[in-house]
Amino acid sequence: MAGTTFCEVSELYNILNQNTPLSRLPEFNYLCLIDACAKGQYNASHIITLRCHLQDSKGKFIMPAGVEVESMRNIVVYDSNSSSLQGSAMECAEALTKSNRYPVQILKGGYQRFSALNPFIRTQKILYTIKELESLRPYTVELLPDQLYLGDYNALVNVSEDTSHVLEKGNLHVNVADSVAADLYSSFERICVFIGSHFVIFILTRSISEAWEHVLQCKTNMRPNRGFVQQLYDWELHTLGRRMTDIAVPCY
């Protein structure tokens, strides 16, 4: 039995927005998201791809049809405002842990907190076809919630039809070729200054390996090219005064 654990809002947000480049939500054993709220609350509004929990005549949880718990990589349960390991979300999660090899995650803050921070990911839709799931356009993942995001040019051009509010806050364009030999190192300091001094402190206290582990938790298919890794390696020496990461290991 794998047990239960809390899942932060940003973690579920990133799970929902993984792509390769199509959304990962259609994958059979990728995510099972279960609503332990009352039926009326589920019908009114819920997170996309959600399944409503089912109960038998004795009030015991019943697994939704077609869900193979044993092979499910991410199982997340929430109620209206989960804040402790008690309540309907916990009861639902405990029923699932009996056969799942991975920990069942309980959304911290429940639906109320998630929908307040991410109102664009809620819906009243109940059933999705595979084609509909494949056509979902993922959002950029959060590296630092509400502060730092990871995306590509699509996120830049699709962020809004009105870009005036974006330009007011400033923007930084680092023009480099899409090549292993491209020089990003010379722009690292300028990038850090642009992001802000308080984030530079956060970044400077972490080695490449620690930063890489965090990025992989947010975006599971990230694979930087060797040229970029080498430049980060040099930047680590520049900022920390010593080399702390062995970039020869396979994950880099």
N, C-alpha and C positions, 0 to 999 in steps of 0.2 A: 504494500500500500504506500503510495507516494506522499500522501498528506496534502495539506492546504497551505496557501501562502497569499499574501496581499499583492495586488497588482495596482500600480500607480496609473493615474489617468493617462499620462504620457506614454506608458508602456503599451496600454491597449490601443491608443491612437496609432502608435508605430506598427503594432501587429496588423491593424486594419489596413495600413498603407504600404505594406511590403509589395514589391513588384519585380518582375524578372524578364522583360519590362511589363508584361501583362500583370494584372492584379493576381495575388496569390490566393485570394478568397475562394476561387472555384476549386482549388485543390482539395481532394476528398478528405484527407487527414490533417489539414492545416489548422483549422480553427472551428471550435464549437463554442458559440457565445449564447449563454442561456439567461433568460430573464426570470428571476424568482419573485418578481412583484406580483401584485394582484392582477387578475385577468383584465380588469378595466383599465389599469394603468398601461399594460402592454398594448392594448388596442389603441389607446390614445396616442402613444408615441414611444419609440424604442430606437436602439442603435441598429444601423443597417446590418443585415444578415442574421439578426437575432432569432432565436427559437424560444417560444414560450414554454415554460416548464409545465409538466403534466403531473397530476396526482391521481392515485387510485382512491377507492371509496374510504380507505382508512387514513387518507392524507399523506401517504408515502409517495416519494418522488418516483416518477417513471421516466426512463430515458426516451427522448424523442425517437421516432422510427427512423431507421437508416443511419444512425450514428454509431460507429464502432469506437467505443471509448478506449479500448486497448491500444489503438494505433494513433489516437488523436494527439498531435503535438501541443496544441494550445487549447485548453478548456478554461473559459472565463465565465464566472457567474456573478450576477449583481442583483441587488434589490434597489429600493428607492434611495437609500442613503447609507450603505454599508460603512460602518465605522469601527466594528469590532468583530471578533470571531464568534458571533452569535446572530440569531435571527434567521429569516427564511433563506438568505443566500448561503449561510453556513450549513443549514440542514440539507440544502440541495447539493452543496459541494461535498459533504460527507458521504452522501449516497454515491457520488461519482468516484471518490477516491478508492473505493473497494476493488476496482478493476483497472484503474488507469495507471500506467507506468510513469507518467509525469505528474508533478504537483498540480492540483486544481487551484486556479487563481481566483480570488475574490476581489472585485473591483473596489478599491478604496474610495469612499465617498459616494459610491453607487451611481445610479442614473442621474440623480440631481446634479452632482458635481460634474460628471462627464458632459452632460448636455449643456450645462452653463458655459463650459469652456470650449465645447465643440458643437454648437447648435447645427452646423451644416452636415453633421454625420447622423442626424436622427431622421426617422421616417415613420410612416404608418404602414408601409408595405410589409407583407408577411411572407410571400413566396417569391423566390428568384429562380430564373432559369440560369443554366451555365453561361449562356450567351450574355445575359444581363450582367452577371458577375464579372465576366471577362471585359465587358465594356465600361465598367466602373473606372473612373479616372482617379488614381491615387493622389493624395496630397503629399507635399514634402514631409519627410520625417523630422522629428524634433531631436536635436542633439542636446540642447539646453532648453527646456520648456519655456515657451513664450519669448525666447531670446535668440537662439541660433538654430537654423534649419539647414537641411541638406537636400538639394534638389539639382535640377539641370535647367537648361534654357527654357523648357516648357513652363517651369514654375515662374520664371521671370516674366515671360510674355503673357501668361494667363492669370497673373496675380489679381488684376483688376482692369476693367475697361477705362477707369479713370486713374491715371498715374500721377496726378498732381500731388496727392498726399504722400506718395512714395518719394518723389523728388525733393519735397520739402525736408525730409529727414536725411537726405544725402544718399549718395550711392558711390560705390567704388568699382571700377572696371579694370581688372588686371588682364591685359591683352597678351596672351601667350598661345603658342601653337599647340595643337593636340598631338603631342609627341613626347616620347620618353626623354628626349634631350631638352625639352622646354625648361627654361630657367624660371622657377617659382621662388627659389631661395632669396633672391634679391628683393622680392616683394613681401616676404613674410613680416618684416617689422612694420611696414606700411599697413598691411592687413590687420595686424594686431592693434595698432593705434586706432584704426578705423572702427574695429569691433568695440573697443573701449578698454580702459585701463583695468577695470575690475574683472573683465574676462581674461585679460592678459595674465593677471595673477593666477586665475584658475588654471589656465593653460600651462604656465611656466612651472607649476608645482608638480606636473605629471610627466612621466616619461612617455616615449612613443608607444611602448607596449601597453601602458595603462590607458592612454588615449585611444589606442587601436581597439582594445577590449571594449571600451565604452561605445565606440562607433559601431562595432559589430553587433552589440546589443540593440542598437537603434536601427541599423540597416544591415541585414544579415548577408547580403550578397556583395558587399563592398570589396573591391580588389584593386588597390592603388598600383600604378605601374612602378617599376623598379627605380626609375629616375626620380620620381616624387619621394619615394621612401628614402633614397640616399640623401636628398636635400633635407628631409625631416631629420635624418640622422645627424647631419651637420648642424642643423638648427638646435637640436637637443644639446649638443656640445656647446654651442654658443650661449644658450640661455641658462643651462644648468651647470656648466663648467666641467662636465664629465659625460662620458658615454655610458648610458644605463641600459641600452637595448642591443641585443644581438640580432641584427637585421638579416643574418644569414639563415635563420631558421625558416622552414617552409612557409609559414603563414604570412611572411612578408614578401 
